[in-house]
Amino acid sequence: VRVRANPVLRKGMTGHHVRIAQGLMIAHNAMPEGGGKFAPNVDGMFGPYTEGMLGSWLNRVPLPKVPAEVTADVWSWWTGDPPIVKQGSTGHYARAAQALMIAHGAWTEGGKCDGIFGPVSAAALKTWQSKTSLTADGICGPKTWAWLLGL
């Protein structure tokens, strides 16, 4: 079931949804965290690097391989139905929340996507939430997930 209405993304596109997709690529080990001269990662540009990383990831999962685009099926695979993530949460969804916080510039002091949603993660999320219409509680619930995922 397709649960997201995010746009199809392909090489040459730029913007907010590309940043979200790049953050989710990090969360799903489709792209390395950190960037660098040849791997800018979460830069909002769907260029050859993002296309190549996405293509490599698609070869490891049971989704259509060609073309290397972020389709509705890819969005659904990445986002599923995320649970509440709060201080003390660990695992895949904690890592996804951290990666999306990086994509939104909410974790600018060098936070890492380690899958451990500790006090630093919760504080960064709370600070980011305070800049939106969300309740600033440091908890990634349905409304915060919707904001982070660009829905």
Backbone bond lengths (Angstrom), bond angles and torsions (degrees), N, CA, C in turn:
res aa  C-N    CA-C-N  psi(-1)  N-CA   C-N-CA  omega(-1)  CA-C   N-CA-C  phi
1 V - - - 1.452 - - 1.517 108.39 -
2 R 1.286 115.78 130.89 1.469 120.56 177.55 1.519 108.21 -83.82
3 V 1.318 115.41 121.32 1.454 119.11 -174.67 1.521 113.29 -111.18
4 R 1.305 118.47 -4.50 1.454 121.07 -176.31 1.527 110.53 -118.44
5 A 1.318 114.76 151.27 1.458 120.05 179.18 1.515 111.22 -113.10
6 N 1.319 117.34 20.93 1.466 119.94 179.27 1.523 109.35 -67.87
7 P 1.325 117.59 152.75 1.463 120.93 -175.45 1.530 112.53 -73.39
8 V 1.334 114.85 155.84 1.460 120.52 171.21 1.527 106.76 -66.89
9 L 1.321 115.81 133.35 1.461 120.89 -179.62 1.512 109.09 -117.04
10 R 1.337 115.55 139.99 1.468 120.50 179.70 1.514 109.30 -146.00
11 K 1.317 114.62 169.27 1.463 121.60 -179.10 1.529 110.46 -50.68
12 G 1.328 114.31 135.61 1.460 121.14 178.99 1.521 113.56 99.98
13 M 1.338 116.77 -15.39 1.459 119.80 -179.34 1.529 110.16 -83.41
14 T 1.333 115.74 156.14 1.461 121.85 178.67 1.515 109.12 -138.49
15 G 1.314 115.15 165.70 1.451 119.20 170.86 1.513 115.91 120.85
16 H 1.320 113.38 -170.42 1.450 124.44 -174.06 1.534 112.59 -56.95
17 H 1.319 117.67 -48.49 1.466 120.17 -178.59 1.529 111.71 -65.74
18 V 1.318 117.26 -31.43 1.470 119.54 176.14 1.522 109.40 -66.10
19 R 1.332 117.07 -41.68 1.471 120.46 177.17 1.529 110.41 -59.99
20 I 1.316 117.17 -44.33 1.465 121.16 178.47 1.526 109.83 -60.26
21 A 1.324 116.66 -46.54 1.470 120.57 179.33 1.522 110.86 -60.98
22 Q 1.315 117.52 -41.82 1.463 120.67 179.12 1.527 111.08 -64.25
23 G 1.323 117.51 -39.15 1.461 120.44 175.45 1.522 111.30 -62.23
24 L 1.327 116.36 -42.06 1.463 120.05 178.31 1.526 111.47 -68.51
25 M 1.327 117.17 -31.23 1.466 119.74 175.39 1.525 110.35 -63.30
26 I 1.328 117.11 -39.92 1.464 120.58 176.14 1.529 109.87 -63.26
27 A 1.339 115.69 -46.03 1.464 120.27 -178.62 1.524 112.26 -60.43
28 H 1.322 117.28 -30.91 1.469 121.97 -177.79 1.518 112.81 -101.20
29 N 1.325 116.20 17.84 1.467 121.56 178.84 1.529 113.09 56.04
30 A 1.311 115.65 32.23 1.461 120.57 175.71 1.522 110.24 -91.74
31 M 1.328 116.00 -16.90 1.454 121.52 -178.93 1.528 106.69 -148.42
32 P 1.333 117.45 137.91 1.464 118.45 -179.33 1.518 112.08 -70.14
33 E 1.285 114.94 149.51 1.451 120.93 176.69 1.520 109.30 -80.63
34 G 1.307 116.41 145.56 1.448 119.41 171.73 1.509 115.70 119.09
35 G 1.309 118.16 -41.00 1.452 119.75 179.03 1.509 112.59 79.68
36 G 1.299 115.44 -140.21 1.450 121.62 -175.74 1.509 109.85 125.14
37 K 1.296 117.14 -174.23 1.464 121.97 -175.44 1.526 112.26 -59.26
38 F 1.321 118.04 -42.41 1.458 120.53 -176.02 1.517 113.16 -102.69
39 A 1.312 117.86 -1.15 1.457 121.36 -178.33 1.526 110.09 -139.50
40 P 1.335 117.58 75.79 1.452 119.87 -175.30 1.526 114.62 -68.78
41 N 1.327 117.54 -10.35 1.464 123.93 176.75 1.523 113.11 56.29
42 V 1.327 118.45 -109.46 1.455 122.09 -171.91 1.529 110.01 -83.43
43 D 1.335 114.58 79.25 1.460 120.12 -178.07 1.531 112.82 -119.12
44 G 1.343 117.24 -1.61 1.459 120.49 178.70 1.516 114.49 76.94
45 M 1.341 117.47 11.09 1.467 121.45 179.06 1.528 109.95 -119.36
46 F 1.304 116.09 119.79 1.464 121.47 179.36 1.525 107.11 -87.65
47 G 1.326 114.90 81.43 1.457 121.47 -178.42 1.516 111.44 -102.24
48 P 1.324 117.00 -166.21 1.464 121.53 -178.40 1.529 113.51 -59.15
49 Y 1.342 117.19 -35.66 1.465 119.76 -179.58 1.530 110.57 -65.25
50 T 1.339 116.55 -50.82 1.464 120.69 179.48 1.523 109.94 -61.00
51 E 1.313 117.07 -42.85 1.467 120.90 179.35 1.533 110.81 -60.42
52 G 1.325 116.60 -44.20 1.467 120.55 -179.74 1.518 112.66 -65.40
53 M 1.338 116.56 -43.18 1.462 120.58 178.94 1.525 110.48 -64.55
54 L 1.349 116.35 -41.43 1.463 120.23 178.65 1.525 110.34 -64.25
55 G 1.332 116.94 -43.76 1.462 120.82 179.05 1.520 112.11 -60.11
56 S 1.322 116.78 -41.84 1.473 120.93 178.22 1.525 110.70 -64.04
57 W 1.321 116.48 -41.88 1.466 120.02 178.96 1.525 111.09 -65.51
58 L 1.337 116.77 -42.68 1.469 119.98 -179.95 1.524 111.62 -59.48
59 N 1.333 117.05 -29.53 1.461 120.34 177.76 1.528 112.71 -69.53
60 R 1.342 116.89 -14.29 1.469 120.73 -178.77 1.520 113.44 -101.21
61 V 1.317 118.43 -5.37 1.468 121.25 -177.78 1.525 110.03 -125.95
62 P 1.330 117.35 158.75 1.476 120.25 -178.53 1.529 113.43 -82.48
63 L 1.320 116.01 61.06 1.461 122.76 175.18 1.525 107.60 -126.28
64 P 1.343 117.88 160.79 1.470 119.35 177.48 1.524 111.31 -54.46
65 K 1.319 116.48 137.69 1.467 122.16 -173.40 1.527 113.84 -89.09
66 V 1.305 117.57 -30.79 1.459 121.16 -173.36 1.518 108.33 -128.58
67 P 1.284 118.59 136.51 1.461 127.71 -5.07 1.525 110.32 -79.24
68 A 1.309 116.73 167.33 1.466 122.28 178.32 1.527 108.27 -78.85
69 E 1.327 115.31 83.29 1.452 122.84 -179.57 1.521 109.61 -127.80
70 V 1.304 115.32 154.51 1.460 120.21 173.84 1.528 106.34 -90.81
71 T 1.311 115.13 100.07 1.464 122.50 -177.93 1.530 110.33 -96.91
72 A 1.329 116.51 177.57 1.463 120.79 176.61 1.528 110.45 -58.69
73 D 1.335 117.43 -37.19 1.466 120.19 178.46 1.522 111.22 -65.15
74 V 1.324 117.44 -38.44 1.465 120.84 178.75 1.530 109.79 -67.63
75 W 1.347 117.28 -45.72 1.468 119.97 177.30 1.525 110.01 -55.23
76 S 1.331 117.29 -46.83 1.467 120.76 -178.82 1.523 111.62 -63.31
77 W 1.334 116.73 -40.63 1.472 120.49 178.92 1.532 109.74 -60.40
78 W 1.339 115.54 -44.19 1.452 120.36 -176.71 1.514 113.23 -70.64
79 T 1.335 117.80 -38.37 1.455 119.67 -169.76 1.516 114.05 -101.34
80 G 1.317 118.89 -31.04 1.457 120.75 179.41 1.520 111.40 46.89
81 D 1.299 115.84 -135.47 1.457 122.88 177.54 1.528 106.64 -124.70
82 P 1.323 117.40 82.73 1.461 120.26 -171.07 1.523 113.29 -63.59
83 P 1.327 116.27 141.24 1.469 121.45 176.63 1.520 110.72 -81.67
84 I 1.321 115.90 174.16 1.465 120.75 174.30 1.526 108.36 -68.01
85 V 1.325 115.80 130.24 1.465 122.19 176.17 1.520 107.01 -115.72
86 K 1.328 115.35 126.55 1.459 120.95 179.77 1.518 108.56 -144.29
87 Q 1.324 115.87 175.83 1.463 119.66 -178.97 1.527 109.11 -52.49
88 G 1.332 115.22 128.51 1.459 121.57 -177.49 1.517 113.37 102.23
89 S 1.358 117.06 -16.13 1.465 120.48 177.85 1.521 109.38 -70.83
90 T 1.326 116.21 146.34 1.457 121.54 176.63 1.510 109.65 -137.06
91 G 1.330 115.95 163.94 1.456 120.66 174.19 1.518 114.30 106.05
92 H 1.331 113.43 -163.03 1.460 122.06 -173.33 1.531 112.79 -56.28
93 Y 1.326 117.80 -48.76 1.459 119.35 -175.72 1.532 112.13 -71.70
94 A 1.312 117.24 -30.94 1.472 119.61 173.72 1.527 109.03 -63.75
95 R 1.333 116.34 -42.81 1.469 121.08 178.00 1.529 110.63 -64.09
96 A 1.334 117.20 -41.59 1.469 120.59 178.65 1.527 110.82 -62.36
97 A 1.332 117.54 -43.05 1.467 120.46 178.44 1.527 110.20 -61.59
98 Q 1.331 117.08 -42.72 1.462 120.90 178.43 1.530 111.36 -62.13
99 A 1.328 116.82 -44.87 1.466 120.33 -179.52 1.526 111.01 -64.24
100 L 1.316 117.53 -39.65 1.465 120.26 178.66 1.527 111.25 -69.60
101 M 1.328 117.12 -32.24 1.465 119.51 174.82 1.527 109.96 -63.56
102 I 1.314 117.53 -39.59 1.468 120.77 175.78 1.522 109.68 -63.41
103 A 1.333 116.73 -43.86 1.469 121.13 -179.19 1.523 111.70 -60.37
104 H 1.321 117.40 -30.84 1.467 122.15 -179.45 1.526 112.74 -93.33
105 G 1.330 116.81 3.99 1.452 119.29 -178.86 1.512 113.21 71.33
106 A 1.327 117.05 19.65 1.459 121.16 -178.33 1.512 112.39 -86.02
107 W 1.325 116.64 -8.64 1.461 119.96 -175.92 1.526 107.38 -133.34
108 T 1.303 114.60 68.68 1.459 120.37 -171.49 1.520 113.70 -86.23
109 E 1.321 117.41 -11.57 1.466 118.35 -176.31 1.514 112.99 -88.04
110 G 1.313 117.68 21.24 1.458 120.65 173.27 1.505 115.33 92.88
111 G 1.331 117.53 23.04 1.459 120.09 177.42 1.520 111.38 -59.46
112 K 1.309 115.87 150.91 1.462 121.63 -179.48 1.517 110.06 -113.93
113 C 1.320 115.25 150.43 1.463 122.13 176.60 1.527 107.95 -86.16
114 D 1.330 116.05 82.49 1.453 119.77 -177.54 1.525 113.03 -103.97
115 G 1.338 117.54 -1.71 1.460 120.76 179.38 1.515 113.56 76.08
116 I 1.319 116.78 11.54 1.463 121.31 176.52 1.524 107.19 -117.45
117 F 1.317 116.83 106.10 1.459 121.61 -176.61 1.526 108.74 -87.19
118 G 1.323 113.97 83.00 1.457 121.26 -176.84 1.513 112.06 -93.46
119 P 1.328 116.61 -164.39 1.462 120.68 -176.79 1.526 113.79 -63.28
120 V 1.325 117.91 -32.05 1.472 119.92 178.90 1.534 109.62 -69.04
121 S 1.323 116.90 -42.67 1.469 120.82 177.97 1.524 110.25 -62.55
122 A 1.327 116.24 -47.33 1.467 120.66 -178.50 1.534 110.97 -62.16
123 A 1.324 117.07 -41.34 1.475 120.27 179.92 1.526 111.10 -66.37
124 A 1.334 117.07 -40.95 1.469 120.30 178.43 1.524 110.39 -64.03
125 L 1.325 116.84 -41.45 1.464 120.07 178.91 1.526 110.15 -65.22
126 K 1.312 116.78 -42.67 1.465 120.71 -179.86 1.528 110.86 -61.29
127 T 1.323 116.83 -43.29 1.473 120.95 177.98 1.520 110.31 -61.17
128 W 1.342 116.76 -44.92 1.468 120.51 179.09 1.526 110.68 -64.24
129 Q 1.335 117.32 -44.39 1.466 120.52 179.51 1.522 111.38 -58.59
130 S 1.319 116.92 -34.99 1.468 120.26 -177.82 1.530 111.87 -66.00
131 K 1.315 116.82 -16.65 1.471 121.14 179.15 1.527 111.73 -92.97
132 T 1.326 116.52 3.29 1.462 122.44 179.84 1.526 108.47 -120.87
133 S 1.327 116.36 -172.25 1.468 120.39 175.20 1.527 111.46 -88.17
134 L 1.342 116.67 6.52 1.460 121.22 179.75 1.523 111.48 -77.53
135 T 1.320 116.15 158.46 1.456 120.89 171.57 1.524 107.91 -70.46
136 A 1.316 116.79 126.02 1.464 121.65 -177.61 1.525 109.29 -85.04
137 D 1.344 115.24 83.98 1.460 120.16 -177.50 1.528 113.45 -121.53
138 G 1.337 117.79 -1.72 1.455 120.64 179.77 1.516 113.78 72.99
139 I 1.336 116.41 13.81 1.463 121.96 -179.52 1.521 108.68 -112.97
140 C 1.315 115.88 131.28 1.465 121.31 179.77 1.526 108.49 -95.31
141 G 1.326 114.99 88.89 1.457 122.33 177.65 1.521 109.92 -101.77
142 P 1.338 117.80 -168.22 1.473 121.05 -175.80 1.527 115.04 -53.98
143 K 1.331 118.07 -43.59 1.471 120.16 -178.41 1.525 111.13 -69.10
144 T 1.337 116.87 -40.43 1.465 119.43 179.08 1.520 110.22 -68.07
145 W 1.361 117.54 -41.55 1.468 119.80 175.84 1.526 110.10 -56.84
146 A 1.341 117.46 -43.86 1.468 120.33 -179.24 1.526 110.68 -59.62
147 W 1.345 117.33 -42.86 1.463 120.54 177.46 1.519 110.84 -63.81
148 L 1.333 116.26 -48.30 1.468 120.15 -177.11 1.533 111.51 -62.99
149 L 1.320 116.60 -34.56 1.468 121.12 -178.11 1.522 112.65 -86.61
150 G 1.324 117.44 -3.92 1.457 120.20 176.89 1.504 113.65 75.21
151 L 1.317 117.35 29.34 1.467 120.36 -178.02 1.509 111.65 -88.27
